Amino acid sequence: MPNVHVVKKDFKTFPLESGDFLYKYLFVCNYDKMVYVEGRGEKFFLKIVEKEKEILIKADKITKPTNIKIVHDAMKGFVEVNGFKVLNSNIYSTKNRLYKKSPYQKDIYFYQDFKPDKRVEIEIGFGSGRHILYKAKKNPDTIYIGIEIHKPSIEQLLKQCEIQNIQNIYVVDYDARILLQTLSSNFVDTIYVHFPVPWDKKPHRRVLSKSFLDEAVRVLKVGGKLELRTDSENYFQYACELFVSLKKCEITIKKNSDIDVVSKYEDRWKRMEKNIYDIIFVNGEFSKPKVSRELPKFDKKVNFSDIYDKFENKTVRKEDYFVHFENICKAKDDVGVLKLSFGSYDKSEHRYLMFERNSIEYIPSKILPTEQNVLADKIVKEFIYG
Ligand SMILES: C[S@@+](CC[C@H](N)C(=O)[O-])C[C@H]1O[C@@H](n2cnc3c(N)ncnc32)[C@H](O)[C@@H]1O
């Protein structure tokens, strides 16, 4: 994680500006402070930890943009505009990557009604990107959607798409289990899940689950396939049981079969002579259209001071979703942020809710209208509006 240690001194008065960045507010939270930054089309926070003689400036995990170069540049700008003396840092030594907004990374809302007249394949957890790059080059008329949560892997694939001038890959920085719930029905030809993390000790974090399979079946065309490849016998057994629990199921199982492209993981497992299992599921059902859900806008005025006064750290638990009101931070009487986690228990989401005079918005992005998110958002609005 990028961080800079500087000699402690007072901040200059906000708002501050440096290069492409506007450092709009300094938020005071319980234990630390946060700087709200806007620039290069992004909205994010820098975390400030004040020690006796120094200040640590680091990236905020929830709002950190995919392109880490933006965070590095924003941190450098913040150090410069305040005239801080740097003690040590890991941002000045990194390779000077070029910042450029990538045309291959679409906004997550782009996919809500996405149903092109072309073949579509999805790869979940593409890692080094070897497989998706190979497939996309081999099948230029198919659209490949790569979904990942590991930002360095995402950056690497975006870079490769650009270097190799690939036109048919779309990259998404999001939890695939959540994104899948918001895609249209019956339009995907193949979903690849290659070497998912087995999470033997935390099975709720697995990509594959009953609800994931239901969504996969819904988005797959009739005849569309879900291809799972794993080196974990445990995960293989778990997956077999899940597939067989579907109302209708046609699966093919293979052991140690070769595919056209060998990923970094597969290379490693092969060298260790581990067994590799494939389960290929063929969808036979035409599904109902996606249930269309909307999140109501924040359209009533509120006084942030009232929210600040009534805030308490609490979790509202319902049967299959929750909202955790984690923290509240204030910049001015009418500007503040509420830190939230919410959604379904096995795949929660994290956001800040930013109150800026009369406007309220989720940072860094709106939330996706899944069933659990819509219900969680209702609880958030009940708390805000009373
Ligand atoms: C073990 S790696 C395998 C990478 C690649 N498929 C391969 O075969 O080399 C698993 C990948 O899945 C990603 N991942 C884990 N959970 C995910 C989720 N919920 N949504 C999207 N990607 C996820 C991880 O970040 C990681 O890159």
PDBQT file of the ligand as one rigid body, heavy atoms in Angstrom, charges set to zero:
ROOT
HETATM    1  C1  LIG A 401      -5.775 -18.351  -7.491  1.00  0.00    +0.000 C 
HETATM    2  S1  LIG A 401      -6.040 -16.985  -8.491  1.00  0.00    +0.000 S 
HETATM    3  C2  LIG A 401      -6.224 -17.669 -10.111  1.00  0.00    +0.000 C 
HETATM    4  C3  LIG A 401      -5.928 -16.693 -11.203  1.00  0.00    +0.000 C 
HETATM    5  C4  LIG A 401      -6.102 -17.218 -12.638  1.00  0.00    +0.000 C 
HETATM    6  N1  LIG A 401      -7.460 -17.601 -12.924  1.00  0.00    +0.000 N 
HETATM    7  C5  LIG A 401      -5.151 -18.354 -12.955  1.00  0.00    +0.000 C 
HETATM    8  O1  LIG A 401      -5.630 -19.425 -13.277  1.00  0.00    +0.000 OA
HETATM    9  O2  LIG A 401      -3.939 -18.125 -12.887  1.00  0.00    +0.000 OA
HETATM   10  C6  LIG A 401      -7.697 -16.496  -8.095  1.00  0.00    +0.000 C 
HETATM   11  C7  LIG A 401      -8.040 -15.110  -8.577  1.00  0.00    +0.000 C 
HETATM   12  O3  LIG A 401      -9.420 -14.852  -8.322  1.00  0.00    +0.000 OA
HETATM   13  C8  LIG A 401      -9.557 -13.512  -7.880  1.00  0.00    +0.000 C 
HETATM   14  N2  LIG A 401     -10.813 -13.418  -7.111  1.00  0.00    +0.000 N 
HETATM   15  C9  LIG A 401     -11.060 -13.949  -5.886  1.00  0.00    +0.000 A 
HETATM   16  N3  LIG A 401     -12.328 -13.695  -5.497  1.00  0.00    +0.000 NA
HETATM   17  C10 LIG A 401     -12.902 -12.967  -6.501  1.00  0.00    +0.000 A 
HETATM   18  C11 LIG A 401     -14.197 -12.405  -6.691  1.00  0.00    +0.000 A 
HETATM   19  N4  LIG A 401     -15.134 -12.528  -5.765  1.00  0.00    +0.000 N 
HETATM   20  N5  LIG A 401     -14.446 -11.720  -7.840  1.00  0.00    +0.000 NA
HETATM   21  C12 LIG A 401     -13.480 -11.591  -8.791  1.00  0.00    +0.000 A 
HETATM   22  N6  LIG A 401     -12.231 -12.111  -8.662  1.00  0.00    +0.000 NA
HETATM   23  C13 LIG A 401     -11.946 -12.798  -7.541  1.00  0.00    +0.000 A 
HETATM   24  C14 LIG A 401      -8.303 -13.278  -7.057  1.00  0.00    +0.000 C 
HETATM   25  O4  LIG A 401      -8.008 -11.903  -6.912  1.00  0.00    +0.000 OA
HETATM   26  C15 LIG A 401      -7.255 -14.022  -7.864  1.00  0.00    +0.000 C 
HETATM   27  O5  LIG A 401      -6.639 -13.208  -8.824  1.00  0.00    +0.000 OA
ENDROOT
TORSDOF 0
